[in-house]
Amino acid sequence: MIMSDHLLKIIDNITNDNTVKSIINSENANQHTCKDWLVEQTENYISIKNNFSLCIAGGWYGLLAHKFRQKYGARITKLTTFDRDKQCGVIGEQIYPNDKINFEWQSIENFDPVDYDIIVSTSCEHWNDNVLNSFLSKKQVNTVVVLQSNNYFSRPDHVNCKNNLQDFENSINLSILDSQELHREDYTRYMIVAK
């Protein structure tokens, strides 16, 4: 379900519950658009594998994991999404109870991605470059990596936005296979596919 901006504003006016606001925000139109774009634009890199394991770093309540499950079904042999907020998994299991998503409570600093064929994160603006590159250095050589960041500097939780796509590419210590931009009303989202 995609929440409209109008409904989000109404909810913001009637509750101070940050968890409720966060759940609702996770289903806004921009979240769906950016995640649909990722799933569609990476098909050529992901579909080359008949069966694969996939982990999502900073996966929040599991919307992206859900979209991958919808697209690839049982071809995903192991689907893990992890987040540093313990509530995300508890809530995500209720939102997507039938998707066979493994929700883990873990920080990116402590998660080991070595067993995954595909690593994805749409949350790169939430970690500094050293943390992200240290996490990615643990992967297998042929693991496909899909990352998104943005130039949405006005959000206080965005501690590592990038000025442009080139800055984002330069910040990642991997071989870039593809890079793209998606222009939104308030920001531009950057995406890279790498190995």
Helices and strands as residue ranges (DSSP letters): H 5-14, H 18-25, H 29-41, H 43-46, E 52-57, H 63-72, G 73-75, E 76-83, H 86-95, E 102-105, E 118-121, G 124-126, H 129-136, E 144-150, H 165-171, E 176-183, E 188-194
